[in-house]
Amino acid sequence: MSEQRTQPNLLERFLGIFTQVRAGEGWLTLSMGLLVGLLFTAYYLIKPVREALILQEGGAEVKSYLVAVMAVLLYFLVQGYAKLVSRYERTRLITIVTSIFIVCLVGFWILGRVGVPYLGMAFFVWVGIFNVMVVAQFWSYANDVYSNEAGKRLFPLVGFGGMLGAFFGSDLAERLLEFLGIFEMLLLAAALLGACIVITNLISLAVWGRRQIQVSQSSLAEWLAERKAKKEREKLAFGLLKEHRYLWYLALVILLLNLVNTTGEYILGRLVEDYGDTQVELAVAQAEAAGTELRFGDRDLGDPASAEAQQAFVRSTIGNFYAGFFRWVNLLGMFLQLFVVSRLVKFGGVRAGLLWLPVIALGTYGLVLFLPILQYVRFGKTLENASDYSVNKTTVQMLYLPTSRDIKYKAKQAIDSFCHRVGDVGSALVVFVGTTILSLDARGFALFNVLVVVGWLFVVRAIAREHREIEAGKRPELTEPEPEEAMAA
């Protein structure tokens, strides 16, 4: 029998620049990063198709209504997902669910070729469901693969794989659309999901394939424990949320986070629209004074007095703004993921990681409250979004590490998908009431966000307290492991 390696290899020493990586952990961390990277690449190949279809059929207004449809459907879907969790072991569960998404992508490709009406609305809803469910499922799996101690060290590196996949996927989509049709992107995304199934099965084989399970049938206590575990697995996702205060806090923090972030996106969008209008007025005045055509960069847009030229200028201005905005969000997010997350959690614990985003958000909207200027809002939202994608999302995943399998798969899916969309719906209602009834400006929406963030900070405090008790072994109802043999199909 060969001795287990105790010294890190070259890969592990390189990864150790960013966080502590022990001998034997390098290949697994790299594989998990590749897995989530492929998932995000597939998603960012799908996003341009979604936007192209929905904007042709319904426009931006319809998108807000369809988010409510997503929330309703997700309520039932997470219950169905919980039944699959009770029936299948982890690897088969992921294989089945991912295969269903692959079949859906092929189906949408066929329907798109046929020219089915209202396909854009259906696809928009489907992508919103796919995005939250497949990411939540991956992190459930990651919580299963890693121990509590290892997850705190290695989740930042795994999460970086997702951010790199998003960056690569968006760039790849832009290049591929120059010679591929939008519907062919769906087939490529389906192929990437197929690769994810293969990688998941290989990881599971390496991690659990040789695990020996010994079951004693002679002990009445063990028999009763197995019956209890079976009954627990029959509970559905929202049933678990009702029973455990810790899960309620997690659901509430996800809801508040998305309520604040989506409302903040509206504030930014409103200021960007005003900026576009201001810039076109200035450009038109300059073009008319010089007797030239309206220009944006190196492009001639036509007669500065025509509505078409002015509209093209505004679209280009807004598009250019958001291109730069997303670029800086991604770059800053990757920096935080590599160099800040692991160190923040190591020295400050998960509490410090959870406090990072609400403190940033409080500063952002406090600044908007007094200085609603686009440059300041852009800086604050860049830092807020980058922190959300890196520090906050990675830390939130760590909260499930010491919990049971049912919580990791059933409750987590409900929280990360349904509560996520409920937060978006809540923001849509806030914007509707704020614009149509209260006539709020950017300061008014910023004040609303400040008040919500204050409540968010109290929830974070409660989560940190509960998490300490779980790690100390004081909450066995949340951590009691279930027999591995009982999870088989």
N, C-alpha and C positions, 0 to 999 in steps of 0.2 A: 504493500500500500504506500503510495507516494505521499511525502510530507506536504502539508498545506503551505503555500507560499506566504511568507511573513513580510517581505520587503516589497514596496510599491515598484511597479515596472515603469518604463519610460512614459507611457500614456498617463498613468496615475500620478506620476510626479508632475507632469504638465498640468493636468486638471487640478492638482493641489495648489496651483497659483491662485485659483479662485475660491476654493473651499477645501476643507480637509477631506481627502480621499484616501481610504485605506487599501491595503493589498487585497486584490480580488474584486474590488468594486468598480474598476474602470470600465470593463466591457459592458457591465449591466447599465451603468450610467449612460454610456455612449449609446447603447441600444434603446434605452427609454427615451433619450433625447431625440434619436432618429425617428422613433415611433410617433412622438407628439409633433415633431417637425413635419413629417409626411401628412399628418392630419390637418395641420394648419395650412400647408401648401395646397392640399385638396380644397380646403374651404376658400382660400383666396383665388383659386381658379374658378370657383363657382360664383363668387361675389359679382364679377362683372356681368355674368349672365343674368343674375337676379336683378341688378340695377337696370340693365338694358330692357328687360321684359316689363318690369313694373312701371318704369317711367313712360313707356310707350302706351300702356293700357290704362293706368290709373293716376299717375303723377304722385307728387310728394304727399298730397292730402290723404290719399287712399292708404298710404303706408302706415299712417298712425292708427287708422281703424283696424288694419290687418294685424297689428301687434296685439290687440285685444282678442282677436280670433286665435292667435297663437297661445295666449294664456289659457283660454278655455280648453283648447285641444290638449295642451300640456297637462292639465289637471287629470285628464283621463289616461293619457299616454304614460305618465309616470306610475299610475296604478297598475297598468298592464305590464310595464317594465318590472315592477316589484314582484309580480307573479312569475316572471321569467327568472328573476334572481332566486326565488324560492325553489324553482324547479331545476335549474342548471348550475353546474360549477362555473367558476369565473371565466375560464378560457372558452368554454362552449357558449356561455352567455355572450361574450364579446364577439365571437365569431358569428353567431346568429344575428345579433342586432346590427353589426356592421354589414353583413350580407344583405339585410333588408334595405339598408341605405343604398347599397350598390344597385340592387334591383330597381329602386326608385329612380336613381340617376339614369339608368338605361331606359326606364319607362318614360321619363321626361324627355330624353333625347328622341324617342320614337314619336311622342306626342308633338314635340316641336317641329319635327320633320313633316308631320301630317298637317300641322297648322291648326291645332285645336284652339278655339277661342278662350279667352280669360286664363290662359295658361300662366301668364305672368303673375297673377294674383295667387294662384295655387302654389306656384313655385316659390314665391316670396315667403309664404307661410311655412312651406316645407323647409326652406333654408334656415329660417329662424328657429325652427324646432331642431333641425339637424345640428346646427352650430352649438347650441347649449347642451344637447343630450350627448353628443359624441365627445365633447371636451370633458363633461362631468364624468362620463364613463371611463375615460382615460385616467383621470385623477383618482377615481375609485380604485382602478387597477394598480396605480402607482402606490396608493396607500396600502394595498394588499401586498405588494412586492417588497416594500421597505419596512423595516422596523421603525419605531418612533424615533429612536436616536439617529439612525442612518438617514431617515427622511428629512430631518431638520438640517442635516449637513448637505445632502445631495439634491434636494428638490430645487435649489437655485440653479444648478447645472441642468437638470432635466427641463426646467421651465425655459431656460435659454434656448433649448432646441425648438420649442414652440415659437418663440419670438423670431428666431432665425428662419423658421419655416414660413412664417407670415411675411417676413421681409422678402424672402426668395420667391414665394408664391405670387405676391403682388407684382414683382418685377417680371417673372416668367409669364404671367397672364398678359401683361402689356405687350411683350414681345411676340407671344404666340398668336394674339389676335390680329397681327399684321398679315398672317397667312392662313389662319384657321377660322372657321365659323364659330359663333358663340356656342352652339349646341355641341360641337365636337369637344369643347372644354369639359363637358359633363362626362364624356367617356374617359378622358384622361384622369379626371378626378376619381372616377370609379376604379380605374386601374391602380391609383395610389392607395385607395382604401383596401383593395385586394392585397397589396403589399403589406399594409398594416396588419391584416389578419395573419399573414405568414410570420411577420416579426413577433406578434403577440404570442403565437403558438410556440415559436422557438424560445422566447424568453421564459414562458411557463414551463416548457420541458426542461430547461436548464435549472430553473429555480426550484420547481416542485417535482420534477420527474422521478427522482430517486428517493423521495421522502417515503420512509416506511411508517405505515400507520398501524398501530397495535390497538385492537379493540377487545376489551374484556366484557364477556357477557354474564359473568358470574356476580357482578356487583349490582345490587338493587339501586344503590345511589346513582351509579352510572346510567342505568336504564331510565330512571326518573329524570336525570339531567338531559338525556337524549330526547325524551318526550317533551320536556320544556323547551329545548332548542328548536324542535320541530314546530311546536306551536308558535314560538316567536317568529320563525321564518314565514309563517302564514300571514303575519301582519303586513298590511300594505304601507306604502310610504307615508301617507298623511296620518295613519294610525300611530306610527312611531313618533312623528312630530308632536302629537297631542300628549304623549306620555312623558317626554323628556324636556325639561326646561332648557337644557343646554342647546338642543336642536332648535327650539323656538328662538333663542338668541341668535343662532347662526342664520336662521331664515330672516330674522328682522334686520340683521346687519347687511345681508345681500340686498334686501328690498330697499333699505335706506340708501345704500351705496348707489344703486342704479337710479333711484329717484333723484339724487343729487347730481349724478354725472349726466344723465339725459337732460335734465333741466339746464345744466351748465352748457351742454352742447347747443341748446336753443338760444341761450344768452349770446354765445359766441357767434352762432349763425345770424342772429339779428344784427349784431354789430358789423359782421362781414357784409351783409346786404347793404347797410347804410354806407359802409366804406366803398362798395362797388358803385353805388349811386353817386357818391361824391367824386370818385375818380373819373367816371364817365362825363360828368358835368365839366370838370376841369379839362379833360382831354378834348371834348367837343369845342369848348371855348378856344382852346389853343389851335385846334385844326381850322376852325372857321376864321380865326384872326390871321393865320398863315396862308389860308386858301388852299389847304392840302386835304387829302383824305384822312379819315380816322384810322389811326394805327395802334396796334398792340405789339410791342417788340418789333420784329421784322416783317410783320404781316400788315397788309393794307386791308382794311375792313369795309371801305366804301365811303359813301357820302356821309359826313358827320351829322347831317340833319335827319337821316333815315333811321327809322325805329330798328330795322334789322341790324344795321351797323352798331348802333348803341347797345342792342341786346347782346350781340356777339362780343363786344368789348367787356360788358359786365360779366358774362359767362367766363371769359378768359381770365379776367381779374380774380374772380372768386375761385376758379379752378387752380390758378397759380398760387393763390393764398393757401388753399387746403393742401396742395401738393407739398409745399414747403412745411406746412404745419405737421402733416403726417410723417414726413421724413425725419423731422427733429424729434417727434414723439417716439418713433421706432429706434432711432439712434440713442436717445437718452435712456429709453427703456432697456435696451440691451446693455448699456453701461451699468445701470442700476442692478440689473439681474446678475451680472458677472462679479461686480466689485462691492456691492452694498448689501444685498439681501442676506447672504450667509453670515457676514460679519455683524449685521444688525441683530439677527436672531441669536447668534452665538453670544454676544455680549449683553444684549438687552432682553432676550427671550422672545416668545411669540407676542407678548404684550407690546413690545416696542415695534414689531412688524405691523401689528394691527393698528397702532396709533399713528403710524407714519402718514397714511393717506388722509384720514380725517383732519389731521393737523395741517397738511398741505391744502386741503379743500377749504378749511376755515380761513387760512391766509388768502387764498385765491378770491373767495367771494367777499371777504372783508375788504379786500382791495377794490373789487368791483363796486362795492357799496359806496365807497367814497370817490373812486376815480374810474368811472365806466369808460375807459379808453381802450381801444382795440389792442394796442401794443401790450398793455398790461394784462388784459384778459388772455391774449395769446400766450404770453409767458406763463401765466398761472395755469391755464388749461394744458399747456405742453407738459409742465411738471406734474400736474394732477393725473393726466392720462398715462404718462410714462410710469408713474408710481403705481397706478392701478394695474397696469399690465405686468408689472414686475414684482415690486415689493408686496403689494396687497394680495394679489392672486396667489402668489407662492406661499405666503404666510397662512392664508385661509385654508389652503390644501393641507397644511401641517396640522390643523385642528382636528382632522379625522384620523390621524395616524394611530392614536391609542384606542380607537373605538372598535366595535364589533363589525363583522362583515355586513350584517343587515343595514347598519347605519352608513357604512362606506358606500354601499351600492344603492339601497332603496331610499333612505332619507336624503343622502347627498344629491341624488338625481332630482328629487322633488325640490330641494332648496336651490340648487344651481340652475335649474331650468325654469320651473314654475315661478318661484319667487323672483328670479331675475326678470322675467317678463311682466310680472305684476308691478315691479318697480317702474318699468317702462310705461305701462298703462297709467300708473299714478302720475308720472311726469306729464303724459299727454293731457290728463285731466287738469293738472295744475296750469299748464300752458293755455288750455281752452278757457278756463275760468279767469286766469290772469289777463288774457288778451280781450275777451269778449265782454266780461262783466266788470272786472276791476280796473281795466286799462293800465296795467302795470308796465313800467319801463324796465330797463336792464337792472336798475337799482332795486326795484321791487322784487324781481325774481331772485336777485342776489341775497336780499334779506331773508326770503323764504329758505334758500339753501343754507344760510348761516344758522337759522333756527333748527333745521333738520340735522345739520352736522353736530350741533350741541347735543341733541338726543343720541346721535350716532356714537359720540364719545362715551356716554353712559353705558350704552350697550356693549361697547368694547371692554369697558371695565368689568362688566358682569361676565363676559365670555372668558376673560383672562382668569377671573376667580374660579369659574367652573373648570377651566382647563387644568389649573393647578391641582384641583381635587381629583380629577380623573387620573393625572399622572402619578399622584400620590396613592392611588388605589382605593380612594374613598367612594368611588362611584362604579361598583362592579356591574350594575345593570347596563352601563354603557360600554363596558369593555369585555364582558364575559365572552370568551371565544366559543365558537360552535364546532362540533366534531367535524373533521375534514371529510370523513366518509359519508356523513349525512348530507353533504352538499352535492354529491354526485347525482346525475340525472336518474 
